[in-house]
Amino acid sequence: MSDGTLEAAQAALAAEHAAVYGYGVAGGRVAAARRAEATAAHHAHRARRDALARTVRDLGGEPVASDAAYALPFAVPDSAAAVRLAAVLEDRVANVYSDLVRAADGELRRSAADALREAAVRAVRWRGSGVPFPGLAERAGTKTATDTKTEAGAAH
């Protein structure tokens, strides 16, 4: 596999770290009726994060570490903001998995495509609507994986 694959896997890992953190915030503020959904998403992102750390090692890299905290895109004072945050987190994760799908092949590509699909489905559930091409920022009007990676590093 290429350096591009390792770089894309590292970006996906960084996004998963940020998603785990973000769901910690969202889960604490989301309404009780949606708390199980937030918990399930948190667990799914933790599992993907752990799998990506192994993948990065298998590709010969040192997995990017999680930051102690991440800058959120907006204040999350209530349940409505928590729901919006969850949708943003899923969009950002889908973006980086789109990059990994393009960079990888074989089982890693299949796993990245599954992760992209899962993030897109969760985003639809949180937002109540979808985007035409989940994970393709230039189509959806969302940030690119590079933007997400830069923002994840900005919390330092």
Solvent accessible surface area in square Angstrom, and as a share of the most:
residue,aa,sasa,rsa
1,M,137,0.61
2,S,69,0.44
3,D,122,0.63
4,G,36,0.35
5,T,2,0.01
6,L,42,0.21
7,E,104,0.46
8,A,10,0.07
9,A,0,0.00
10,Q,39,0.17
11,A,8,0.06
12,A,0,0.00
13,L,1,0.00
14,A,12,0.09
15,A,4,0.03
16,E,1,0.00
17,H,21,0.10
18,A,19,0.15
19,A,0,0.00
20,V,20,0.12
21,Y,71,0.27
22,G,1,0.01
23,Y,4,0.01
24,G,48,0.46
25,V,25,0.15
26,A,2,0.02
27,G,17,0.17
28,G,62,0.60
29,R,109,0.40
30,V,2,0.01
31,A,48,0.37
32,A,77,0.60
33,A,100,0.77
34,R,65,0.24
35,R,110,0.40
36,A,81,0.63
37,E,52,0.23
38,A,3,0.02
39,T,65,0.38
40,A,62,0.48
41,A,2,0.01
42,H,43,0.19
43,H,98,0.44
44,A,31,0.24
45,H,0,0.00
46,R,99,0.36
47,A,62,0.48
48,R,48,0.18
49,R,54,0.20
50,D,58,0.30
51,A,41,0.32
52,L,10,0.05
53,A,18,0.14
54,R,141,0.51
55,T,29,0.17
56,V,0,0.00
57,R,137,0.50
58,D,125,0.65
59,L,47,0.24
60,G,69,0.66
61,G,17,0.16
62,E,143,0.64
63,P,20,0.13
64,V,59,0.34
65,A,80,0.62
66,S,60,0.39
67,D,25,0.13
68,A,109,0.84
69,A,49,0.38
70,Y,23,0.09
71,A,74,0.57
72,L,59,0.30
73,P,55,0.35
74,F,62,0.26
75,A,79,0.61
76,V,11,0.06
77,P,100,0.63
78,D,71,0.37
79,S,35,0.22
80,A,63,0.49
81,A,2,0.01
82,A,0,0.00
83,V,29,0.16
84,R,127,0.46
85,L,0,0.00
86,A,1,0.00
87,A,5,0.04
88,V,42,0.24
89,L,10,0.05
90,E,0,0.00
91,D,21,0.11
92,R,35,0.13
93,V,3,0.02
94,A,3,0.02
95,N,5,0.02
96,V,0,0.00
97,Y,4,0.01
98,S,4,0.03
99,D,39,0.20
100,L,1,0.00
101,V,34,0.20
102,R,140,0.51
103,A,39,0.30
104,A,6,0.05
105,D,83,0.43
106,G,44,0.43
107,E,116,0.52
108,L,22,0.11
109,R,105,0.38
110,R,137,0.50
111,S,37,0.24
112,A,1,0.01
113,A,43,0.34
114,D,55,0.28
115,A,3,0.02
116,L,32,0.16
117,R,132,0.48
118,E,50,0.22
119,A,0,0.00
120,A,14,0.11
121,V,59,0.34
122,R,35,0.13
123,A,4,0.03
124,V,64,0.37
125,R,150,0.55
126,W,9,0.03
127,R,89,0.33
128,G,65,0.62
129,S,59,0.38
130,G,45,0.43
131,V,43,0.25
132,P,101,0.64
133,F,98,0.41
134,P,49,0.31
135,G,7,0.07
136,L,52,0.26
137,A,9,0.07
138,E,134,0.60
139,R,149,0.54
140,A,25,0.20
141,G,73,0.70
142,T,48,0.28
143,K,81,0.34
144,T,63,0.36
145,A,7,0.06
146,T,97,0.56
147,D,62,0.32
148,T,7,0.04
149,K,84,0.36
150,T,90,0.53
151,E,56,0.25
152,A,11,0.09
153,G,35,0.34
154,A,75,0.58
155,A,36,0.28
156,H,175,0.78
